[in-house]
């Protein structure tokens, strides 16, 4: 779950606008895919588009042409390169969605299109088959490093799902720097140029990574897709932490965590002017989360690491998937500055856990489900059911009229109910596998 050791390895540098990310290729392996061929469909689509494409010298359009691989041309109006059907054909193949980004596949298909466009003797079907064979056999293990804001790791690493959170100490900085320098040594730059690049890279690592919380994950994908999937996995892990924050801290504590740039702490500044005075207010919004053994033990006691185990698996049960979705909406709700958005998303988080009972309204299903899961007596269950129905009425008012009919106390009560229901459902995942199982258990409670 967590420990003092770190796992890091690296070889290629990439960046993303909202985060400082280092993606490293580790090795290549071959593994054939058994997906059905799509050669004819792709070839027909590309040839059809090529037949409608014009070259600049023969066109009278008054705007710049499309440029791909050094070839300039005009596509038909509203046409896409590559056509949607060619991308769809590739994405249907085995594991392509997990290995390749839309940008990566688009570039490869566009290169085939340009060859077909410029060479009438180009063997399109043959080269499409070569491309599919290459992509089917693609295997590149990469470790991605992502900077996380708002999390302070007190001398430990933490495993959440497929993600490991590590402190940005001198060891991880050195590992990343040395690996990047091996790549720089392979370039054709002069020795002086290589030295300058290495120094610049180390300075950047120290500036952006040192002392930060670094999320690491290893997966098999080309660089762009590796970064996309890694950010998704890190966000899922942070969803779990946000649930833990609300369970272990005061509901009102404004602790903000996220991938660098997603949910940063900020300084809010306001100026009030009158004829005789100027008043200013500056307030920092967003406190950091301090992760220590005590916090992790609290999460363990609450059963939250059961969700971490589910996130780490390639397949979850139906009920675990519902919990992960509910946890996500709870996490998004906790990040909102607009209280109305928080209220609406909390209701979504709650109803995501329950499967609507046959012949019952969603309000009744959720109200009774929450009441029987949390209430220990008849009076408690009636009170919880009454509250949830009240919140559903408020939800309609907020969603349809735009008016916030709830108070801060209402919002805190709703958040507490949603939090406790999620944790209660998590505690039952050792014996329940589906939302149907949960509904049956609630029905048994009614008659016990």
N, C-alpha and C positions, 0 to 999 in steps of 0.2 A: 504493500500500500504506500508506504513512505519510508525513507531511509536517508542516511547521510551521504551515500554514494551518488554520483551523477553519471548520466549516459550522454555522451556527445561525440559525434564524428562528423567530418565535413569535407566537401571538395568544391562546390560551385557557388558563385555569389549571385543572388537575385534580389530585387527590391519591390515593394508595393507601396502605394501612396499613403495608406492609413496605418502602416506598421513597418517596423524594421525587421526584415526577414532574411535569413540566410538559408538557402536551399543547397544541399550538397549531394552529388551523385556518388554512390559508394561502389556499386559493381553492376555488371550486366549478366543476365541469365536468359536462356531461351526456354520458351514454353509455348507450344503450338495451341491454337484455339480451334475448337470444333464448330465455330459459328458458320452458318450457310453463306455462300458467296453472294456478293451484290454487284459483281462486275458489270453485267449487262445494264442494270438499272442506272448505275453511275455513268457509264459510257454514253448511254442514250441521252441522259440529262445534260451532260457536258457538251455533247455534239449539237444538241438542239440549241443550246445557248450560244455556242460558237457560230452557228449558222445565222443568228440574228445580230451578231456583234459587228460593229463598224470600226474601221481604222480612221484615225484623224484626217488623213489626206483625202478621204472620200466622204467626209462628213461635213455638214454645215452648222454644227452646233457651236454656240458661242460661250461654252464653259469648258474648263479643263477636262481632259480625258482621264479615265481610270488608268493607273500605272501599276503593273505587277511584273516583277522579275525583269525590269528593263523594257517591257513591251507596253506601249500606250494604245488604248482602245476605248470605244464607247459601248457600254452595255445598253440593251433595250431599256426603255423607261420602266421603272418599278421592278427591274430584274435584280436578283441578288447573286453575288459571287462568293462562294459557290451556291448553287440552287439549294433550297431547303430540303428537297427530296434526297439529294446526295448526302447531306449531313445526317439526315434521318436514317438512311441506309447504313451508315457507318456506326451511328450511336446504338443501333439495334444489335450490333455484333457483341459477342461475349466479352464482358469486362471493359468495353471501350469507354463507358461513362466514368469509370473509376480511374482510368489511366490517362485519358486525353481530354484537354480542354477544347471548347468550340474554336478558340483562336488557333490552336495547334492544327486541328483537322482542317479548318478553313484554309490555312496557309498551304498545306500539302495538296489539297484538292485544287486550289487556285493555280498552283504550279503546273499540275497536270493540264488544266484548262488552257494555260498560256502556251504550253508545248503543242497542244492540239490545234490551237488558233494559228500559230506561226509556222507549223510544219504539216502540210497536207498528207505526208506519208508517215506521220507519227503513229506508232502502234499503241493506241490508247488502251485497248482491252488488256494487252500484255503488261503495260506499265501500271494499270490499276491493280492487276493481280499481284504484281511485284510489291506494290504499296501495301495491299491487304496482307500479304505474307509477312512483310516487315512488321506491320502493326500487330498482327496476331502473335508474333514471336517477341514482341516488346516486353522487356522486363528490366527496369532500372530502380533499384532500391535507393531511396533518398531520405536523408534526415533533414527536417525543416526546423528552423529555430525562429520563434516569434516572440517579440517583446510584449509583455503584459504589464499594464499599468494598474496601480492601486493595490497590488499584492506585495507584501513584505514577508519573505521567507526567512525565518529565524534559524539559519544554519541547517536546513534540511531540504530534501527533495520530496515531492509529493506526486504520487501516481493517481490520476483521475481519468477513468476510462482509458483511452488509448494515448493520453497525453501525460507527459512527465513535466512538472514545474520544477525548475532548478534556479538557484540563486546565481546571478551573473558575477561570479567571483573570478579570481585570476586564473583558475584552472580552466573554466569553460571559455574564457576569452583567449587563452593561450591555445587551446585545442582548435578553435575556429580560425585564429590567426595563422597558425602553422599549416593547417590544411589549405587555406586560401593561398598562402605563399608557395605551396607546391604547385598550384595551378599557375600562378604568376611566373614561376620559373620555366614553364612550358611555352610561354609567349615568345614572340620574336623581338620584344623590346630590348634595348641596350641594357647592360648591367646597371648603368646609372638610372635608367628609366624603371627597371624592375625594383631597384632599391626605393625609389620615390613612391612607386605604387604600394609596396609593402608598408612603408611608413604611413602613407595616407590611410590604408586599410586598417592598420592597427589603431590609429588615432580615432577613426570612425567607430570601431568596435568599443574602444574605451569610453567614447563620448555617449554612445547610445545603448550599449549593453551592460557595461560595468555597473554593478550594484542594483541592476534591475531584476525583475522576475522573468525568466526565460522559459517559454513553453517549447518543448521538443516533442517531435513525433516522427516516426519512420513509416514510410509507405512506398508503394510501387506505382510511380506515375511520372509523366514528363513534367518539367519544372513548373509550368503555369498551373497545370491541374494539381500538382503536388501542393502548391501554395493555397489554391482554392479549397481543397479538401482539408488541409491542415487548419486553416482558419475556421472552417465549419466545426471540426473536432474540438478545437480550443474553445470556441464559443459554447459548445455543448457542455464542456467541462466547467466553464465559468457559470453556466446556468445552475449547475449543481452547487457550486460555491455560493451563489447568491441565495439559493434556498437555505443553505447552511447559515448564512449571515443572519437572515430573518429569524431563524430558529434559535440562534445562540446570542443575538444582540437585541437591543431594544428595537422595536419596529420603526421608531422615529429616527434611528441613526442613519445618517446619509453617507453610507460607505459605497464608493463607486469603484468597480473593477471592470477591466475590459482590455481587449487587444488595443495596443497603442493607437490612439486616435478615435476609438469607438465611443468610449464613455469616460473622457478625461475629467480630472478635477479642474475647475475653472474659477476665475475671479470674476464675480458679478459686480458691475459698477453702475451706480445710478446717481443722477444729479437732479436736484430739485431747485428751481429758480423762482425768485420773486423780485419785486422792485427793490427790496431792502436786504435780501439775503441770498446766499448760495450754500446749499447743503449737499454734501456728497456722502455716499455709502459705498464701501468696498468690502465684499465678503467672499471668502474662499468657500466654494461648494465642493463637497466630496472628500471623505476621509479614507485613508488606506485601510486595508484589511491586514492585520498582523496574524500570520499563520505560525502557530507553535504547536507543541505536543498537546497542550490542553485543548486548543481549538479542534485538533484532529480527533482527540479522544471524545469530545462532545459529538462530533459528526458520527463517530463510530457508534456511540450509545444511541443516537437517534436513528440509526439504520441507514443513513444517507449513503454510505459506501456500498450498499447493495445496488444502488443505481449506478455507481461507478463501475461495478462488475458488469452490469448490463451494457453500459456504454462501450466496454472493452470487447464485447463479443460481436461477431459478425451477424448473429441472429439473436433477436430478443423474442420473448413471448409477447402475445397480444397485449397483456396487461402491462408489461414493462414498457412497451411502445407507447401506451396511453399515458403512463407515468412520465415518460421522457417528454412527450408533447405538453402535458400539463405543467411540468417543471419549466419548460421553455417559456410558456406564456406567463407563468409566475415571474420568471426572471425578467422578461421584457416589461412586465407591469412595474417591477421594482425599480426600473431604470427611467421611468417617465417623470418629467417635471410637471406635466399637466395632470392634475388629480383625476379629471374625468376619464382620461385615457387609462390611468391606473385602475380605476374602478371597473371599466368595461373589460379590460384584459384579465382582471382577477376573476370575473364571472366566467369568461371563456376558459380560463385555467381550470376552474372547478367543474364545469360541465364536460370538459374533455375526458374526465376520468370515468364518466358513467355512460352506459349504453341505455338509451331511452326504453323504458319498459313498455311492453305491448299494451296499447290502449291508454297509456298515460301521457300527460304532457311532459315536456322536458323540465319544466319548473317543478312538477311533482316528483319526477324521478330524482332530480338533483337534491331537492329539499329533503326528501325521505332518506336518500342515500347518506347525505351528510349527517342527518339526525341520528340514524341507527349506527353509523360508524363512530360517532363522537359521544353521543349521549349515554350516560350510565343509568339513567332513570327515566321514567315516563315524563316527568316534568322537564328534564333537561332536553329530551328529544323533541318535545312540543316547542320549547323555546328556540332550539336550533332551527327546526323546520319553519317556524314563524319568521325568524330572522332572514333565512335564505329566500323565502318567498317575498319578503319585504325588499331585499336587495334586487331580486329580479324585477320587481315593479319599478325600482329606482333606475335600473339599467335601461328599461324602455324609455323612461323620461329623459335620461341623458342622451341615449342614442337617437331618439326621434325629435325631441324638442331642443336639444342642445343645452338645457338648463341642468345645473348640478343641484339635485335635490337632496344630496347626502351631506353629512357632516364629517369632520375629521374623525370623530368617534366611530361613525358608521364605517368609514374606510378602514380603520384599524381593526374593527371587528370582522369585517369581510376578509381582510388579509390573514388574520389569525385563523379563521375557519378554513380558508383554502389551504394554508400551511399545514394545519393539523390533519385535514383530510388526506392530503398528499402523503404525509408521514404515516398515517394509519394504513393507507392502501399499500405503501411500500413494505410495511411490516407483515403484510399478508402474502407477499410474493413467493414465500417458500412453499405455500400450499395452494395458491390460486394462480392460474396461468392465463385466463382470458377475462374480458369484461363481462362475459356471460357468467363465468364462475363467481365474479364479484356480485353480480345482480342476484344470483341464486342464494348467496350467503346472506345478503341483505333481506331477501324474502324470508329466509329461515329465521332471522332475528325477529321479524315481525310477529311470528307465530310461536316464539319461544317463551 
